[in-house]
Amino acid sequence: MNEKIYKAMGSSAVSSLVIGICVLATGIAAGVLLIINGSRLLKHKSKILL
């Protein structure tokens, strides 16, 4: 009984860690893309506001 609980906790911990890393990587990538798009808009602001 205790071995089943131990194995279930281990697999749950690993899956939580993997999901956390994926969410972190996605968040960082989205942040970088937003910064790039924002700087591009600021760079071309004079062309937009004719």
C-alpha positions, 0 to 999 in steps of 0.5 A: 500500500505504501509503495503505491502511494510513494510511486503515485507521489513521485509521478505526480511530482515529476508531471507537476515539474514538467508542466511548470517548466513548460508554463514558465518557458511559454510565459517567457517566450510570450513576454519577449514577443510582446516586448519586441512588438511594443518596441517595433510599434514605438519605432514606427509611431511617427509613420502610424500617426500621420 
